[in-house]
Amino acid sequence: MEFIQDIEPNIEKPIIIAAMQDMGNVGSIVINFINDSLRTKTFRTVKTLFPTYIIDRGGYIDLPEEQWEYKYTEDLIIFGGGKGQPQSNDELNMLCQDVIEVAKKYSAKFIYTLGGFHTNRIFERNPKTFITTTSKELTKQMKGLDVETTPQKSIITGFNGLILGFAKKNDIHGIGMYGELNEPEIPQYRSAISIIKTIEKLTYRKLGDTSQLETMAQEIERKFRN
């Protein structure tokens, strides 16, 4: 992987929100929403040197430009979004370690990650967001904030789970937020909205108007009703 430092932002002790595309595109929807809403600026770029897929244009192929950006605003660093995530364990580990190095460089105390939580529960238009943390003590503190912890033991794969393990190994507090979804193949805008509201509750800051995400959720629902 190639890591490119575009500029040096003047920030100290930020919160880091880091997530990549996953089930229902939840990770990308939330990260892209925050970046658009807060008008964040890019300061570091990550590029993969080997393609994880090709694009068949109908008789000829193109190579995708796979890259992910670190962006910042005030006391936040936002990483990820976009399309896909590394397919090899080596690249995934390198990416997680780079997020940790960025966290240390700017003295970040918290890393938040997020994604989809596949469930058979029928929640209609009100998916819940479940949280898990890097320690029992931190989870106890969260219980006073009217949030629900993950309901059972499970294995969380991919960047949106692994980054919590890297945070724990490096003594950085980490919180994972996972929004319920029934259909992993369909963009899950309501799950994204639920996660955004949870982030706002935990960070005590507004991230923006989610009405456009609500409109997109309604459009998806109309398509599948027809």
C-alpha positions as CSV (number, residue, x, y, z in Angstrom):
1,M,0.0,0.0,0.0
2,E,1.1,3.6,-0.6
3,F,0.5,6.2,2.1
4,I,0.6,9.8,1.0
5,Q,0.6,12.8,3.4
6,D,-1.0,15.6,1.4
7,I,-0.9,18.3,4.1
8,E,-0.2,18.6,7.9
9,P,-3.4,19.5,9.7
10,N,-3.3,21.6,12.8
11,I,-5.3,19.4,15.1
12,E,-4.8,18.0,18.6
13,K,-6.5,15.2,20.5
14,P,-9.2,14.6,17.9
15,I,-11.9,11.9,17.8
16,I,-11.3,9.5,15.0
17,I,-14.3,8.0,13.1
18,A,-13.1,5.3,10.8
19,A,-15.1,2.9,8.7
20,M,-15.1,1.2,5.3
21,Q,-17.8,-0.2,2.9
22,D,-19.5,-3.2,4.4
23,M,-23.0,-4.9,4.5
24,G,-25.6,-2.6,3.2
25,N,-22.9,0.0,2.4
26,V,-23.5,1.3,5.9
27,G,-19.9,2.3,6.6
28,S,-19.6,4.2,3.4
29,I,-23.0,5.9,3.7
30,V,-22.1,7.3,7.2
31,I,-18.6,8.3,6.4
32,N,-19.5,10.0,3.1
33,F,-22.4,11.8,4.9
34,I,-20.2,13.2,7.6
35,N,-17.6,14.4,5.1
36,D,-20.2,16.1,3.0
37,S,-22.1,17.6,5.9
38,L,-19.0,18.9,7.8
39,R,-17.1,19.8,4.6
40,T,-14.0,18.0,5.7
41,K,-10.6,18.4,4.0
42,T,-8.3,15.7,2.8
43,F,-4.9,15.5,4.5
44,R,-3.7,11.9,3.8
45,T,-4.4,9.4,1.1
46,V,-4.0,5.6,1.0
47,K,-3.7,3.7,-2.3
48,T,-3.7,0.0,-2.9
49,L,-0.9,-1.1,-5.3
50,F,-2.8,-4.2,-6.6
51,P,-6.4,-4.2,-7.8
52,T,-8.9,-6.3,-5.8
53,Y,-11.2,-6.5,-8.8
54,I,-11.5,-5.4,-12.5
55,I,-14.3,-3.6,-14.3
56,D,-15.6,-5.2,-17.5
57,R,-16.9,-2.5,-19.7
58,G,-18.4,-5.0,-22.2
59,G,-15.5,-6.3,-24.3
60,Y,-12.6,-4.5,-22.5
61,I,-11.7,-3.9,-18.9
62,D,-10.7,-1.0,-16.7
63,L,-8.8,-1.0,-13.5
64,P,-10.5,0.7,-10.6
65,E,-8.7,3.5,-8.7
66,E,-8.9,2.2,-5.2
67,Q,-8.0,4.7,-2.6
68,W,-9.2,5.9,0.8
69,E,-8.8,9.3,2.4
70,Y,-8.2,10.7,5.8
71,K,-10.1,14.0,6.2
72,Y,-10.4,16.4,9.1
73,T,-12.3,19.3,10.6
74,E,-11.8,21.0,13.9
75,D,-11.6,18.1,16.5
76,L,-12.5,15.2,14.1
77,I,-10.5,12.9,11.8
78,I,-12.7,10.9,9.4
79,F,-11.2,7.9,7.6
80,G,-12.6,5.6,5.0
81,G,-15.9,5.6,3.1
82,G,-15.7,5.2,-0.7
83,K,-15.9,1.8,-2.3
84,G,-14.6,-1.5,-1.0
85,Q,-11.8,-2.4,1.4
86,P,-8.6,-4.4,1.2
87,Q,-9.2,-8.1,0.4
88,S,-5.9,-9.5,1.8
89,N,-5.2,-9.8,5.5
90,D,-1.8,-8.2,5.0
91,E,-3.2,-5.0,3.5
92,L,-6.1,-4.9,6.0
93,N,-3.6,-5.1,8.8
94,M,-1.4,-2.4,7.3
95,L,-4.4,-0.1,6.9
96,C,-5.5,-0.6,10.5
97,Q,-2.0,0.0,11.8
98,D,-1.8,3.2,9.8
99,V,-5.0,4.4,11.4
100,I,-3.4,3.7,14.8
101,E,-0.2,5.6,13.8
102,V,-2.3,8.6,12.8
103,A,-4.2,8.4,16.1
104,K,-0.9,8.4,18.0
105,K,0.5,11.2,15.9
106,Y,-2.3,13.5,16.8
107,S,-2.9,12.2,20.3
108,A,-6.4,10.8,19.6
109,K,-8.0,9.3,22.6
110,F,-11.0,7.6,20.9
111,I,-11.6,5.7,17.7
112,Y,-15.2,5.1,16.6
113,T,-16.0,2.6,13.9
114,L,-19.3,1.5,12.5
115,G,-21.1,-0.9,10.2
116,G,-24.0,-3.2,9.6
117,F,-25.5,-5.7,12.0
118,H,-27.3,-8.5,10.2
119,T,-30.5,-9.6,12.1
120,N,-33.7,-11.5,11.4
121,R,-35.6,-9.2,13.7
122,I,-38.3,-7.3,11.7
123,F,-37.7,-3.6,12.7
124,E,-39.6,-2.0,9.9
125,R,-38.4,1.7,9.7
126,N,-36.6,1.8,13.1
127,P,-33.4,-0.2,13.1
128,K,-31.5,-0.2,16.4
129,T,-27.8,0.6,16.7
130,F,-25.8,-1.7,19.0
131,I,-22.4,-0.8,20.5
132,T,-19.4,-2.8,21.6
133,T,-16.3,-1.3,23.2
134,T,-12.7,-2.2,23.8
135,S,-13.2,-2.8,27.6
136,K,-15.8,-3.8,30.1
137,E,-15.2,-0.6,32.0
138,L,-16.0,1.6,28.9
139,T,-19.1,-0.5,28.2
140,K,-20.3,0.2,31.8
141,Q,-19.9,3.9,31.2
142,M,-21.9,3.7,28.0
143,K,-24.9,2.1,29.7
144,G,-25.7,5.5,31.3
145,L,-26.2,7.0,27.9
146,D,-29.3,5.1,26.8
147,V,-27.5,2.9,24.2
148,E,-27.8,-0.8,23.7
149,T,-24.8,-3.2,23.6
150,T,-24.5,-6.0,21.1
151,P,-27.0,-8.7,22.1
152,Q,-24.8,-11.8,21.8
153,K,-21.3,-13.1,21.2
154,S,-20.1,-12.9,17.6
155,I,-17.1,-12.5,15.4
156,I,-16.7,-9.2,13.6
157,T,-14.6,-9.4,10.5
158,G,-13.2,-6.8,8.1
159,F,-11.9,-3.3,8.9
160,N,-15.0,-2.2,10.8
161,G,-14.3,-4.9,13.4
162,L,-10.5,-5.4,13.2
163,I,-9.7,-1.7,13.9
164,L,-11.2,-2.1,17.4
165,G,-8.7,-4.9,18.1
166,F,-5.8,-2.7,16.9
167,A,-7.1,0.1,19.2
168,K,-7.3,-2.2,22.2
169,K,-3.7,-3.5,21.6
170,N,-2.5,0.1,21.5
171,D,-4.4,1.3,24.6
172,I,-6.7,3.5,22.7
173,H,-10.4,3.6,23.6
174,G,-12.6,2.2,20.8
175,I,-16.3,2.0,20.3
176,G,-18.0,0.1,17.5
177,M,-21.5,1.0,16.4
178,Y,-23.5,-1.5,14.3
179,G,-26.9,-0.7,12.8
180,E,-29.5,-3.4,12.3
181,L,-30.3,-4.5,8.7
182,N,-32.2,-7.4,7.1
183,E,-30.9,-7.1,3.5
184,P,-27.1,-6.8,3.3
185,E,-27.1,-6.5,-0.5
186,I,-29.3,-3.3,-0.4
187,P,-28.0,0.1,0.7
188,Q,-29.3,0.6,4.2
189,Y,-29.9,4.3,4.7
190,R,-32.1,3.9,7.8
191,S,-29.4,1.9,9.5
192,A,-27.0,4.7,8.6
193,I,-29.3,7.3,10.1
194,S,-29.6,5.3,13.3
195,I,-25.8,5.2,13.6
196,I,-25.4,8.9,12.9
197,K,-27.8,9.6,15.8
198,T,-25.8,7.3,18.0
199,I,-22.6,9.1,17.2
200,E,-24.2,12.4,17.9
201,K,-25.3,11.1,21.3
202,L,-21.9,9.7,22.2
203,T,-19.8,12.7,21.0
204,Y,-22.3,15.5,22.0
205,R,-22.1,17.1,18.6
206,K,-24.4,17.5,15.6
207,L,-23.3,15.9,12.3
208,G,-25.9,17.3,10.0
209,D,-29.4,17.1,8.6
210,T,-30.2,13.5,7.7
211,S,-33.4,14.3,5.7
212,Q,-31.7,13.5,2.4
213,L,-30.8,10.0,3.7
214,E,-34.4,9.6,4.7
215,T,-35.5,10.4,1.2
216,M,-33.0,7.9,-0.3
217,A,-34.4,5.3,2.1
218,Q,-37.9,5.9,0.9
219,E,-36.8,5.6,-2.7
220,I,-35.2,2.2,-2.1
221,E,-38.4,1.0,-0.3
222,R,-40.5,2.1,-3.2
223,K,-38.4,0.2,-5.7
224,F,-38.7,-3.0,-3.8
225,R,-42.4,-2.6,-3.2
226,N,-42.8,-2.3,-7.0
